[in-house]
Amino acid sequence: MKYYIIAGEASGDLHGSNLIKQLKEQDTQADFRCWGGDLMQAAGGHIVRHYKDLAFMGFVEVLTNLRTIFRNLDFCKQDILEYRPDALILIDYPGFNLRIAKWAHTQRLAGTPTQNAPTPGSQAAPRLRIIYYISPQVWAWKENRVKQIRATVDKMLVILPFEKEFYKKWNYEVEYVGHPLVEVIDGYHAPAGAIPAFEKPIVALLPGSRKQEILKKLPVMLEVSKAFPGYQFVVAQAPGQDQSFYNELLAPYPGVAAVSNQTYPLLQRAYAACVTSGTATLETALFGVPEVVCYKGSAISYHIARRLIKVKYISLVNLIMDKPVVKELIQDDLTPANLRRELESILDNPDRRRQLTHDYQALKTLLSQGGHASANAARSILAYLRGTPNVS
């Protein structure tokens, strides 16, 4: 079969590459045309647009690149028409992918040939199937997007267990396949020498990747390092920021080290971590590292977010487990005194560390779903395209 896959970010490239590998194992005739990156290309996908040329972050950047964004949409639509895939597989990236899903659905209604033409004497080829792998976070905000998803997406494969119940409220049946980060971290081995051989136990500091969020959170994390001389604090630097930016922040803290683009090797060695909200909280938990979750934004952005975002917790760990497994220090609660107290509780309290280990194992079991997400997703996609029951 022919698969057209769209992933517009680095994480989508990673998860898309693993999906391609699994589809190739289960469909020996698979052919892939993709929007993605180097990993998807290495897995066997023909890349027509690289995600590095698609990432426009922030309101102003999106506005200034509208012409490019619309050109990309037009190119994508024409490319799909010419390729005629059996399946259109969309990976997260909702701003772009939901527009493509709506267009593909409209084309199908209009009878435009968006799939392979049948060979003489054979049955007509099935209509193009629109499959979404890794749902947009509509449960957090923009919940009304579910109406569009339900109307245009044939099959939704979700990676968070609570998403199944969320969509059920909207009378839309989705399939939970597990979280793809489990297999990524299970199979990860840090290259030799990736992290210096520190003499003290490591406390990893993961302040995020964007300049504004780093400026809000990293100074608090750094200030706390003074209270723990028996530990080596190490900052995970984002590859997109200049070294001079970090040098200025770290200058008053000569005892704090830093590594660039080595977050996984750092977490593999860490004894504890202070982590900004987002996917990093889940990655840290899957590495088994006790953590304190930190969030602070501008006062205006925070109060707007409180009105728009409808979730009990900000960390994926707590959201998935539906309880406060890890401590969240949010906005005004993120102070050096509070962070010091919470960090002490995971550094020096054996009972707390044992409880976290137990909860992390339960989290991993919940996210494994009887196997790895990529294999589950590939099996489900092929069963759906072939019209056969998906028996795990």
VEXNU-379914 format. One line per 5 residues: their letters; for each residue y, x, z of C-alpha. Coordinates in Angstrom, 2 decimals, padded with zeros to 5 digits. Example, Ala and Ser with C-alpha at 12.3 -4.5 7.8 and 13.67 -1.06 7.14 Angstrom:
% residues 2
as	-004.50:012.30:007.80  -001.06:013.67:007.14
//
This chain:
% residues 392
mkyyi	000.00:000.00:000.00  003.64:000.95:-000.41  005.84:001.13:002.67  009.63:001.34:002.77  010.67:002.59:006.25
iagea	014.24:002.76:007.58  015.06:004.85:010.66  018.69:005.80:011.19  018.53:008.06:014.25  016.66:011.09:015.61
sgdlh	014.47:008.95:017.88  013.59:006.70:014.94  012.64:009.76:012.90  010.28:010.85:015.69  008.63:007.48:016.15
gsnli	008.61:006.83:012.41  006.78:010.10:011.79  004.02:009.15:014.22  003.75:005.71:012.65  003.39:007.28:009.18
kqlke	000.60:009.54:010.43  -001.28:006.57:011.85  -000.77:004.40:008.76  -002.09:007.25:006.58  -005.22:007.48:008.73
qdtqa	-005.87:003.75:008.41  -004.68:003.28:004.80  -005.78:006.11:002.52  -003.69:004.71:-000.36  -000.47:004.60:001.67
dfrcw	002.76:005.65:-000.04  006.03:005.99:001.90  009.66:005.91:000.87  011.98:006.41:003.83  015.36:006.69:005.42
ggdlm	014.72:009.16:008.23  014.58:012.88:008.86  012.58:016.08:008.78  009.75:014.74:010.95  009.12:011.73:008.73
qaagg	009.20:014.00:005.69  006.70:016.39:007.28  004.42:013.42:008.04  004.34:012.47:004.36  007.37:010.25:003.76
hivrh	009.68:010.70:000.77  013.16:010.83:002.33  015.93:009.23:000.26  018.61:009.34:002.99  018.68:011.63:006.05
ykdla	019.65:010.06:009.37  022.20:012.84:009.95  024.26:011.30:007.14  024.07:007.83:008.70  025.06:008.28:012.35
fmgfv	028.52:006.82:012.91  029.13:006.42:016.64  032.04:004.50:018.14  034.39:001.79:016.89  036.93:004.10:015.24
evltn	034.33:006.23:013.46  032.63:003.11:012.09  035.95:001.77:010.80  036.89:005.00:009.08  033.48:005.19:007.38
lrtif	033.14:001.57:006.28  033.17:002.49:002.60  030.28:004.93:003.11  028.35:002.39:005.19  028.69:-000.31:002.51
rnldf	027.70:002.18:-000.20  024.59:003.05:001.81  023.72:-000.64:002.16  024.11:-001.19:-001.59  022.03:001.88:-002.41
ckqdi	019.30:000.82:000.02  019.04:-002.66:-001.49  018.78:-001.31:-005.02  016.26:001.33:-003.95  014.03:-001.32:-002.37
leyrp	014.19:-003.44:-005.53  013.16:-000.47:-007.67  010.41:000.75:-005.30  008.89:-002.72:-004.77  007.14:-002.07:-001.46
dalil	004.45:-004.21:000.11  006.12:-003.83:003.50  009.65:-003.14:004.68  009.39:-001.50:008.12  012.61:-001.34:010.14
idypg	012.82:000.97:013.17  015.53:000.05:015.71  019.01:000.93:014.18  020.12:-002.73:014.32  023.61:-002.52:012.79
fnlri	022.09:-001.46:009.46  018.55:-002.80:009.66  019.42:-006.38:010.56  021.65:-006.54:007.47  018.80:-005.24:005.32
akwah	016.37:-007.73:006.88  018.72:-010.62:006.11  019.21:-009.40:002.53  015.47:-008.90:001.93  014.72:-012.37:003.27
tqrla	017.39:-013.86:000.98  015.99:-012.00:-002.02  012.56:-013.35:-001.24  013.87:-016.91:-001.05  015.55:-016.40:-004.40
gtptq	012.29:-015.22:-005.93  013.48:-011.68:-006.68  010.46:-009.41:-007.30  010.61:-007.11:-004.26  006.92:-006.21:-004.23
naptp	004.45:-004.50:-006.55  003.61:-006.37:-009.71  -000.07:-007.44:-009.88  -002.40:-005.71:-012.27  -003.83:-007.79:-015.15
gsqaa	-006.63:-010.05:-013.97  -005.87:-009.60:-010.31  -004.44:-012.08:-007.85  -000.66:-012.12:-007.46  000.63:-009.48:-005.08
prlri	001.66:-010.83:-001.66  005.32:-011.32:-000.93  007.27:-008.49:000.66  006.67:-008.50:004.42  009.55:-007.65:006.73
iyyis	008.33:-005.88:009.87  010.48:-004.63:012.75  009.13:-001.82:014.96  011.14:-001.16:018.16  013.33:-004.17:018.77
pqvwa	017.10:-003.97:019.09  018.07:-004.38:022.76  019.09:-007.99:022.29  017.89:-008.76:025.82  020.78:-006.65:027.16
wkenr	023.57:-007.98:024.97  024.22:-009.86:021.72  021.37:-012.21:022.58  022.34:-014.54:019.75  020.99:-011.93:017.32
vkqir	017.55:-013.34:018.14  018.31:-016.30:015.87  018.81:-013.97:012.90  015.73:-011.92:013.78  013.57:-015.03:014.07
atvdk	014.85:-016.30:010.71  014.43:-013.07:008.73  011.75:-010.86:010.34  008.11:-011.75:009.69  006.63:-009.61:012.45
mlvil	008.28:-007.96:015.44  006.49:-005.15:017.29  008.10:-004.49:020.68  007.71:-001.43:022.91  008.87:-002.79:026.28
pfeke	006.53:-005.24:028.07  009.27:-007.63:029.21  010.47:-008.08:025.61  007.47:-010.30:024.85  008.53:-012.84:027.48
fykkw	012.17:-012.52:026.45  011.43:-013.50:022.84  009.09:-016.25:024.00  012.13:-018.00:025.52  013.49:-018.17:021.99
nyeve	010.23:-019.58:020.60  009.53:-016.37:018.70  006.12:-014.76:019.05  006.21:-010.95:019.09  003.56:-008.31:019.73
yvghp	003.75:-005.66:022.45  002.21:-002.37:021.28  003.19:000.01:024.10  005.92:002.64:024.19  005.80:005.53:021.67
lvevi	007.29:008.01:024.16  004.00:008.05:026.07  002.16:009.77:023.22  005.11:012.08:022.50  005.22:013.35:026.09
dgyha	001.43:013.38:026.50  001.18:015.72:023.52  004.15:017.91:024.40  003.71:021.59:025.26  006.82:023.71:025.80
pagai	006.92:026.90:023.72  006.64:030.12:025.69  009.99:031.37:026.95  011.82:028.11:026.27  013.13:028.11:029.85
pafek	013.99:031.26:031.88  011.66:032.13:034.77  013.81:030.94:037.68  012.73:031.97:041.20  013.83:028.70:042.85
pival	012.59:025.13:042.22  014.59:023.51:039.41  016.86:020.49:039.68  017.56:019.33:036.11  020.97:017.83:035.31
lpgsr	020.95:015.50:032.29  024.55:014.25:031.91  024.18:012.72:028.43  025.17:013.79:024.94  028.65:012.35:024.33
kqeil	031.72:014.23:025.50  033.27:011.35:027.43  030.13:010.53:029.40  029.53:014.19:030.19  033.09:014.55:031.52
kklpv	032.56:011.55:033.82  029.18:012.53:035.27  028.60:016.27:035.05  031.43:017.25:037.48  029.85:015.05:040.17
mlevs	026.41:016.58:039.56  027.82:020.10:039.63  029.69:019.53:042.87  026.45:018.44:044.56  024.76:021.71:043.56
kafpg	026.76:023.50:046.29  024.81:021.63:048.97  021.38:022.89:047.81  021.35:026.70:047.74  017.55:026.72:047.83
yqfvv	017.32:025.10:044.38  018.23:026.20:040.88  020.40:023.62:039.14  020.09:023.68:035.35  022.20:021.64:032.91
aqapg	020.57:020.23:029.77  023.28:020.78:027.16  023.48:018.45:024.18  023.18:020.27:020.84  026.13:018.34:019.41
qdqsf	028.69:019.81:021.85  030.40:023.21:021.59  029.37:025.89:024.05  033.02:026.36:025.06  033.08:022.74:026.29
ynell	030.28:023.45:028.77  031.60:026.90:029.70  034.80:025.36:031.01  032.95:022.82:033.14  030.45:025.37:034.49
apypg	032.93:028.17:035.22  033.53:027.16:038.90  029.73:027.03:039.49  028.32:030.51:038.72  024.99:029.65:040.33
vaavs	024.29:026.81:037.89  022.37:027.67:034.71  022.26:025.83:031.39  019.93:025.45:028.44  020.72:023.96:025.04
nqtyp	018.43:021.61:023.11  015.60:022.29:025.58  015.47:019.06:027.57  011.69:018.60:027.40  010.88:022.18:028.47
llqra	013.37:021.73:031.31  011.80:018.47:032.47  008.34:019.99:032.26  009.44:022.57:034.83  011.76:020.45:036.99
yaacv	011.14:019.55:040.65  013.79:016.79:040.57  016.54:015.54:038.25  019.89:013.77:038.08  019.83:011.73:034.89
tsgta	022.33:009.63:033.00  021.25:006.10:032.15  019.37:005.53:028.90  016.11:006.71:027.37  016.32:009.96:029.38
tleta	015.47:008.03:032.55  012.17:006.96:031.01  011.43:010.43:029.62  012.04:011.94:033.06  009.65:009.47:034.68
lfgvp	006.94:010.09:032.08  007.19:013.81:032.86  006.61:012.82:036.50  009.95:014.15:037.77  011.61:012.37:040.75
evvcy	015.09:011.34:039.63  018.40:009.82:040.61  019.99:007.75:037.84  023.72:008.28:037.34  026.20:006.16:035.43
kgsai	029.99:006.24:035.29  032.29:005.13:032.48  035.96:004.32:032.16  037.04:001.46:034.42  037.89:-000.78:031.45
syhia	034.63:-000.09:029.59  032.60:-000.64:032.74  034.14:-004.02:033.54  033.72:-005.15:029.91  030.09:-004.03:029.99
rrlik	029.45:-005.92:033.23  030.51:-009.12:031.50  028.51:-008.50:028.33  025.30:-006.90:029.53  022.79:-009.20:031.20
vkyis	020.28:-006.99:032.99  019.42:-006.37:036.65  019.13:-002.59:036.29  020.57:000.10:034.04  017.54:002.41:033.95
lvnli	014.56:001.65:031.74  012.22:002.66:034.57  013.48:-000.12:036.84  013.79:-002.63:034.01  010.18:-002.13:032.95
mdkpv	008.79:-002.17:036.49  011.13:-005.00:037.49  011.94:-003.33:040.80  014.13:-000.44:042.04  011.66:002.42:041.53
vkeli	014.46:004.99:041.10  017.86:004.94:042.75  020.78:003.97:040.50  024.26:005.22:041.38  026.64:003.19:039.22
qddlt	030.37:003.61:038.65  032.18:003.87:042.02  028.89:004.56:043.81  028.47:007.79:041.84  030.18:010.16:044.29
panlr	029.20:013.67:045.44  028.35:012.32:048.93  026.10:009.55:047.62  024.39:011.74:045.06  023.78:014.43:047.70
reles	022.13:011.88:050.01  019.89:010.46:047.27  018.94:013.88:045.99  017.94:014.96:049.50  015.67:011.92:049.70
ildnp	013.63:013.02:046.68  013.69:016.76:047.41  012.72:016.77:051.07  010.79:013.52:051.64  007.06:013.85:050.83
drrrq	006.46:010.11:051.30  009.21:009.25:048.81  007.81:011.69:046.27  004.29:010.26:046.67  005.61:006.74:046.15
lthdy	007.43:007.81:042.99  004.26:009.47:041.68  002.37:006.22:042.27  005.04:004.10:040.57  005.33:006.50:037.64
qalkt	001.58:006.28:037.03  001.77:002.48:037.06  004.66:002.70:034.60  002.69:004.93:032.26  -000.33:002.62:032.41
llsqg	001.87:-000.36:031.56  003.41:001.47:028.60  000.11:002.79:027.25  -001.22:-000.69:026.41  -004.79:000.54:026.07
ghasa	-003.82:003.30:023.62  -000.87:004.90:021.92  001.91:002.77:020.46  001.84:004.33:016.99  -001.87:003.65:016.51
naars	-001.49:000.14:017.92  001.49:-000.53:015.64  -000.25:000.80:012.52  -003.36:-001.26:013.27  -001.26:-004.38:013.76
ilayl	000.79:-003.81:010.59  -002.28:-003.32:008.42  -004.09:-006.30:009.90  -001.03:-008.42:009.20  -000.62:-007.18:005.62
rgtpn	-004.32:-007.62:004.89  -004.42:-011.03:006.55  -007.18:-010.00:008.93  -007.35:-010.47:012.73  -005.97:-007.54:014.71
vs	-008.83:-006.65:017.02  -007.95:-003.71:019.30
//
